[in-house]
Amino acid sequence: MGVGRGLIRVRIRGIAATVPSKIVFDEGYTIVQASQIIQDRLGIEFDPLPADVTIKGSDSDELLALGSYGKADKVYEELVDTLKHVFKWVSPLGLYSLHTGRVLERSNERCIVELLGGYRGYLDKCNAEPGRIIPVSVIRPRLKPFEEFRLSREIRIVGEYASLIYGSSRITLSEHIRDQSRREYLLALAATKLIGSGLGIHFRSSSRFGSDDVILEEIDSLRKKLGELVSEAKNTTEVKTLYPGEFIGSISLTRLAKNVLDHYRSLVSPTVRLHHSYKTYGGCLSDLVDYSEKLIGDGFDRERFLLVYGVMSMNRLNVDPLSTYYTLGPMGEDLD
């Protein structure tokens, strides 16, 4: 039996966060660490718990789902089923998954390594001889057919608040941890906790909200698991997968899928027709969309809006299919 939707915590990021948030909320998933705008639009309270799944709007034409297997892939398929008219790309190997692979060839310190399932990736700064079995992790997955797996000798295990790394002693923090005092505290905590271990750590954005006891307990747990993985990797003499890493999948949006996005956005916020299609172009047209939606929020009829490229630089809107034009002032007043 799979995990219940209400037990799966989803975080949505990016400038186009409204629609994925609305979809997963309607499907019964728990939204965590939502922005104030999303809280207001969906009528939810802020939940600081760490996410099982992160949805990112990587650009205006693509959504990216990342997180725990059994949870992230479930949310991903929910989005695909809802949007329907999309291209889906899923990496067959997880991000930060750990494998023992066979070196097929080496050239100029770059090795081609074969992994379980016949997948191949490249490993830089490699001096292993062909035929040798070596532990490697996936640091760049292959989402699309023309992409390649990029591998590393570092071994990373991912937790809710942090990731521990064997083969590196770096301490890094998520860019979303902006409070300087919190950053300094986490750096001091890592230095104290991991001194002499030779391990590196990356604090995830959720560590902004985690209690000290919970974060310290997780570091201890990850350290134990990482030690077990490293030991197994060093003693394995066959090609196999030792740690699945994180699911990662991309959704490429078509014009029809953007129409579905428009529908869901209109349920929680004033939205012009073709909102997501126009937003793709950015610049003045994106600004015009924002201005139009402000007017809709002030009472203009959404169904009568039709944006016209040729007049956008003149601050004019065609709001009638029969080509009646109105010149609008900064507050939406009719200047004609």
Secondary structure, DSSP 8 states (H G I E B T S, - for coil): ----GGG-EEEEESTT-HHHHHHHHHTT-EE-S--HHHHHHHT-----S--SEEEEEEETTEEEEEE-TTTHHHHHHHHHHHH-SEEEEE-SS-BT-EEEEEEEEEETTEEEEE-TTS-EEEEES----TT-EEEEEEEE---STT--EEEES-EEEE-SSEEEEET---EEE-TT---HHHHHHHHHHHHHHHTTT--EEEE-GGGGTS-HHHHHHHHHHHHHHHHHHHHHHHH--S-EEEE--BEEEEEEE-HHHHHHHHHHHHTTS---TTHHHHHTT-HHHHHHHHHHHHHHHTT--GGG-B--GGGGGGTEEE-STT--EEEB-TTS-B--
